[in-house]
Amino acid sequence: MPFPPYVHSVVDNSDDAAWPVQGQGRNECGCTVAANTINLLAGQKLVDKDDMVREAGLFFNSDLGGSPSPITGRLLKRHGLGTHFGNLSHTDAEVVLRDLIDRKVPVSVEIGSNHVGPFVIYGQHSIVLVGYSDPYRDRAGGLHEEYYFVDSQWPDLGKFDLHYNDVVDGAVTTPYPGNRTMARDDFMRQYETRIYFPVFRSQAEHDAWYQANIRPEGGIPVINWLGSTLITGTYDIWVGSRRAAANPV
C-alpha cells in the first residue's frame, strides 16, 4: 500500500516486507540504528542488532549509556555504506534532511541531549529519519506537518511496533513511514544536537553528494579535528540549490 500523497519517504511501500527493521535492547539504539539502516537500504534483513553490538565490542556498554555517537558511523562503513559524522547546528538542518529523504537516503539523528557545562555532547537517543510530510489537513480540518522515524524503542523498550504510527479511522487505515510520527516543531525542538549520519549505499555516492552540496565550516585545524571526529561531528554548511523549508507552523 502506498503512503498518502503528501508524504515523502525513503521507502515508498508500506508493506512490512519493505521495512526489515527491529526493536532494540537496553541502550542499544546506536547499534540498532546501524542494523536498521543497513537492512532498509538492502530491502532485506542482512544483519541483526546483536551483530552490531558484538562488532561495537568494548565501545558498547549498556550500563554507561550504550555506544558513543561516532561508533554508529564506524559500523555503517564497516558494512560498505557511505556516511560521515556531521552536525547541522550552523546551517538550515531541515533543508539538508529533506534533501536526503528526497534522495531516498535514511538519516540517523539524535534527539535529547547530554550537557557538559555549556556544551551539548551527543544525544540521548538515536533514531532513523525515514520521511517527512508536506503541510496537510486531516479530516477534521487540522493542519499538520510531520517527520517520520524508525525508533527502535518506541513507544517503549520491548514494545517496538512498525504500525504504531498508522492512523485508523473506522475501516480506513492510513499508513505512515516507520513507527513514530513527530510534529515538525516537536522534532526540531528535541533535535538539539543537530548530529546526523546520512546513510548512502556507498562512500562514493555519499562523497559525491557532500562535495556538491556541503562545505565543512572552517576553524582551528587541531580543534576542528578533535570535535568533528569524537564529539560534535563536522559542522556542515549547506551550499546546494534546494530552497529553504517554510517557517514552522
Phi and psi in degrees as a GROMACS rama.xvg file:
@    title "Ramachandran Plot"
@    xaxis  label "Phi"
@    yaxis  label "Psi"
@TYPE xy
-76.9054  159.534  PRO-2
-79.8192  166.34  PHE-3
-56.5985  153.86  PRO-4
-65.3037  -19.1227  PRO-5
-86.3168  0.138198  TYR-6
-96.6743  133.669  VAL-7
-107.215  126.589  HIS-8
-139.86  149.64  SER-9
-70.8578  -21.4849  VAL-10
-128.411  124.985  VAL-11
-82.1994  -18.7329  ASP-12
-96.9735  132.605  ASN-13
-88.5261  -2.7178  SER-14
-61.9553  145.165  ASP-15
-55.9336  -36.829  ASP-16
-62.9445  -24.3077  ALA-17
-82.9934  -4.965  ALA-18
-127.655  72.8466  TRP-19
-79.1695  69.3223  PRO-20
-119.942  165.325  VAL-21
-146.82  166.634  GLN-22
-83.0475  172.708  GLY-23
-111.669  168.453  GLN-24
-95.8927  -172.38  GLY-25
-59.9743  121.922  ARG-26
57.6264  28.3557  ASN-27
-99.334  17.4885  GLU-28
-60.4321  -43.6773  CYS-29
-62.0897  -41.8362  GLY-30
-70.9423  -37.6137  CYS-31
-70.8811  -36.1234  THR-32
-57.1184  -44.8184  VAL-33
-60.864  -47.1846  ALA-34
-62.1821  -44.3423  ALA-35
-66.2925  -37.9118  ASN-36
-72.1647  -38.4324  THR-37
-57.9714  -46.8909  ILE-38
-71.3151  -36.7117  ASN-39
-61.0447  -46.2774  LEU-40
-70.3227  -28.2855  LEU-41
-80.2171  -21.8104  ALA-42
73.8677  16.4498  GLY-43
-163.257  162.229  GLN-44
-81.8564  106.746  LYS-45
-97.2051  -33.2443  LEU-46
-134.878  159.144  VAL-47
-109.87  153.862  ASP-48
-60.5433  -28.5714  LYS-49
-65.8196  -31.7633  ASP-50
-61.5397  -42.0308  ASP-51
-68.0353  -38.2334  MET-52
-60.9287  -43.7249  VAL-53
-64.6369  -40.4916  ARG-54
-68.3866  -31.0714  GLU-55
-67.0702  -27.6847  ALA-56
57.9427  -127.567  GLY-57
-69.1195  -13.2371  LEU-58
-79.8769  -6.80612  PHE-59
-110.486  128.491  PHE-60
-147.396  109.602  ASN-61
-63.1127  -29.0077  SER-62
-75.3134  -18.1084  ASP-63
-107.411  17.2457  LEU-64
100.462  3.02918  GLY-65
106.403  -123.1  GLY-66
-127.578  147.133  SER-67
-62.5856  153.6  PRO-68
-51.1094  -45.917  SER-69
-59.9109  -21.2765  PRO-70
-65.8165  -32.0086  ILE-71
-57.5029  -47.6706  THR-72
-64.3248  -38.6336  GLY-73
-61.7408  -43.7997  ARG-74
-64.5861  -41.9317  LEU-75
-63.998  -45.5716  LEU-76
-65.1071  -34.6899  LYS-77
-61.46  -26.403  ARG-78
-101.387  19.1854  HIS-79
87.8593  3.71879  GLY-80
-88.8621  160.979  LEU-81
-106.986  130.913  GLY-82
-162.277  179.408  THR-83
-156.596  162.009  HIS-84
-88.4211  99.8061  PHE-85
-118.715  167.804  GLY-86
-141.016  130.55  ASN-87
-107.138  21.823  LEU-88
-65.6791  -26.2566  SER-89
-108.467  22.3754  HIS-90
-150.725  -178.007  THR-91
-81.018  98.4829  ASP-92
-60.0068  -38.332  ALA-93
-66.1117  -35.4775  GLU-94
-59.7023  -45.917  VAL-95
-66.6472  -48.6614  VAL-96
-62.892  -42.2799  LEU-97
-69.5452  -35.5341  ARG-98
-61.1396  -42.6151  ASP-99
-65.5814  -44.9644  LEU-100
-60.4906  -41.2905  ILE-101
-66.3348  -19.9352  ASP-102
-90.5589  5.38017  ARG-103
66.8127  35.0366  LYS-104
-107.845  111.734  VAL-105
-69.1564  154.171  PRO-106
-132.301  123.01  VAL-107
-79.022  123.821  SER-108
-127.877  163.105  VAL-109
-121.969  127.052  GLU-110
-108.362  160.214  ILE-111
72.4226  175.8  GLY-112
-156.245  153.581  SER-113
-114.327  131.12  ASN-114
-109.98  136.434  HIS-115
-120.418  100.102  VAL-116
62.7887  -130.159  GLY-117
-84.131  -1.38023  PRO-118
-97.6827  142.213  PHE-119
-93.2532  117.96  VAL-120
-116.242  105.734  ILE-121
63.0357  164.027  TYR-122
-96.7739  173.57  GLY-123
-87.4036  -20.9438  GLN-124
-155.316  131.124  HIS-125
-96.6772  135.35  SER-126
-138.415  165.085  ILE-127
-107.335  117.181  VAL-128
-75.5597  123.277  LEU-129
-125.131  -0.947775  VAL-130
-178.065  168.604  GLY-131
-151.053  165.246  TYR-132
-115.196  153.04  SER-133
-74.1786  161.704  ASP-134
-59.0684  134.985  PRO-135
-147.625  161.502  TYR-136
-111.383  138.255  ARG-137
-80.3116  -176.508  ASP-138
-64.1657  -25.1913  ARG-139
-88.9302  0.689564  ALA-140
93.1434  0.124905  GLY-141
-70.3424  139.428  GLY-142
-91.6524  133.556  LEU-143
-133.125  149.428  HIS-144
-146.411  126.459  GLU-145
-137.873  160.864  GLU-146
-120.701  150.913  TYR-147
-124.388  142.372  TYR-148
-139.064  154.542  PHE-149
-97.5555  108.042  VAL-150
-112.048  111.386  ASP-151
-74.3214  -2.83219  SER-152
-127.955  26.8587  GLN-153
-103.55  135.409  TRP-154
-79.859  -10.6931  PRO-155
-162.119  162.947  ASP-156
-58.9191  127.581  LEU-157
84.718  0.87424  GLY-158
-119.562  24.9447  LYS-159
-56.9311  130.502  PHE-160
-145.313  113.828  ASP-161
-58.1896  -26.3331  LEU-162
-98.9013  13.4597  HIS-163
-62.1489  -32.8342  TYR-164
-97.3345  6.09932  ASN-165
-67.7314  148.362  ASP-166
-106.482  124.452  VAL-167
-108.333  123.644  VAL-168
-129.888  94.2121  ASP-169
66.5886  -122.723  GLY-170
-89.818  1.06426  ALA-171
-105.678  124.272  VAL-172
-111.151  125.026  THR-173
-103.597  114.582  THR-174
-82.673  147.107  PRO-175
-129.404  154.221  TYR-176
-60.9652  149.365  PRO-177
66.1648  -153.795  GLY-178
-127.626  0.775361  ASN-179
-138.17  131.207  ARG-180
-111.299  134.135  THR-181
-127.904  134.911  MET-182
-59.7585  148.295  ALA-183
-54.8617  -48.7712  ARG-184
-67.1447  -32.4805  ASP-185
-67.3732  -44.4678  ASP-186
-62.375  -47.6608  PHE-187
-64.5456  -29.1246  MET-188
-70.9805  -41.648  ARG-189
-76.9706  -21.478  GLN-190
-85.317  58.1223  TYR-191
-71.3281  -36.5607  GLU-192
-69.4684  -31.2977  THR-193
60.3833  17.6164  ARG-194
-71.0043  139.374  ILE-195
-150.131  149.393  TYR-196
-126.225  97.5524  PHE-197
-71.5204  133.93  PRO-198
-114.385  102.627  VAL-199
-95.8863  165.399  PHE-200
-71.3638  -19.814  ARG-201
-152.376  159.987  SER-202
-68.1276  -32.52  GLN-203
-64.165  -41.3748  ALA-204
-65.4178  -42.0472  GLU-205
-60.1305  -47.6572  HIS-206
-64.6521  -35.626  ASP-207
-64.5424  -43.317  ALA-208
-63.0462  -44.9825  TRP-209
-62.7082  -46.5506  TYR-210
-66.0579  -29.7932  GLN-211
-82.6823  -24.31  ALA-212
-127.566  -14.9394  ASN-213
-127.006  144.07  ILE-214
-125.967  130.747  ARG-215
-71.425  140.398  PRO-216
-69.3897  140.092  GLU-217
-78.1884  175.852  GLY-218
162.2  -163.753  GLY-219
-75.3541  120.069  ILE-220
-51.7591  -49.5639  PRO-221
-65.265  -44.1523  VAL-222
-66.237  -42.0659  ILE-223
-59.9082  -44.6549  ASN-224
-62.5054  -44.6882  TRP-225
-62.076  -47.4223  LEU-226
-67.7124  -46.0563  GLY-227
-69.7629  -26.9994  SER-228
-87.8746  -37.3898  THR-229
-118.322  -25.5869  LEU-230
-121.093  -66.123  ILE-231
-98.9697  -22.2114  THR-232
85.2012  167.645  GLY-233
-70.2557  129.882  THR-234
-75.2692  109.002  TYR-235
-97.5003  140.208  ASP-236
-116.612  124.736  ILE-237
-73.4914  126.709  TRP-238
-125.977  8.43873  VAL-239
-74.0909  -176.759  GLY-240
-96.9262  -2.46218  SER-241
-64.0546  137.781  ARG-242
-69.841  145.266  ARG-243
-63.7124  149.178  ALA-244
-67.9293  154.748  ALA-245
-66.5876  159.616  ALA-246
-62.919  146.99  ASN-247
-56.5358  143.487  PRO-248
